[in-house]
Amino acid sequence: MISYKPFFETLAKKNISEYELIFKQGISANTIHRIKKGEAITTKTLDTLCFILDCSVSEILEHDKTK
């Protein structure tokens, strides 16, 4: 199962809010909602988040083999 736990840790570490992602960076509120619910996002969205947050994919998501 894919976990977005690293995404929220990265946001906190970089002091970026969900509000800023939505209203200043143009990430859709639906994308944030999907991440919160653990649902799929596109690789294009993943690439955009990596660019905005200046991070690697592993700082956005991880694969949890126990679930």
Rosetta blueprint (number, residue, H / E / L):
1 M L
2 I E
3 S E
4 Y L
5 K H
6 P H
7 F H
8 F H
9 E H
10 T H
11 L H
12 A H
13 K H
14 K H
15 N L
16 I L
17 S L
18 E H
19 Y H
20 E H
21 L H
22 I H
23 F H
24 K L
25 Q L
26 G L
27 I L
28 S L
29 A H
30 N H
31 T H
32 I H
33 H H
34 R H
35 I H
36 K H
37 K L
38 G L
39 E L
40 A L
41 I L
42 T L
43 T H
44 K H
45 T H
46 L H
47 D H
48 T H
49 L H
50 C H
51 F H
52 I H
53 L H
54 D L
55 C L
56 S L
57 V H
58 S H
59 E H
60 I L
61 L L
62 E E
63 H E
64 D L
65 K L
66 T L
67 K L
